């Protein structure tokens, strides 16, 4: 389980920000911020709330960052995206009259089906990796 200071560092890196960027956003010295990331200082809740605000997340999300529930949120978001694409293609196909347009939409629908299949395979693979990491 990641410690809070490790989560803060990971989130900063995922945004592509430097420690100087974060220090500026938090109106603090670079050394003071670096101490937070190294876990060398106790961080009051008010400071953690400011850090979460900089990342545009809730404080609870900061605490849960990097935990397994993040994987499931990402998988759910991907699932919604692909299902919406599939349903849009299907709805467009049902409402069109032109045969050439219908053929093009059928092709798009098949691509969406293949993407859904690929997504399911990737999710299964990631779940397998996740279970191996846990063990």
Steps between C-alpha positions, in 0.01 A plus 500: 500500500638837399552766763338841451827673412564234233152555359557874485826447313337252259213737428740788441705292260188381318412866439851566370564765765830572671539545874544870427163505322330341798672729748381802297143369486502445877673834578784331683874456465640228278686351799180497705314322224788256441486408871133406454579274204784332689273440798730701724229722642158448652249659268193657657162413352457860383815468287384162364171663402691769311708233325184315399354827369810557287450153350128584455388202704333439836719427803362147516614441141851605600501238775371229268726589204694197378282251681320223314170688480665742257545210256131419516403865447718516189358172373145624558571824314646308205201267501259796489693660215499188283139415576390854409695481172341165420149624579547819297605298195206266546252788535639678194474181299133454587410858407668521157342442158794517257655159418853640465463679832358183651800301375737757650315491832504119503875520454526746791281273711730206431800712600320591824432129568868421449599783733265364765652154465851644528398704804364188671826315430706788638289521815535126557876526449528795741293316761736204468803725544332668797437165671861391435630823652287445810649152549 
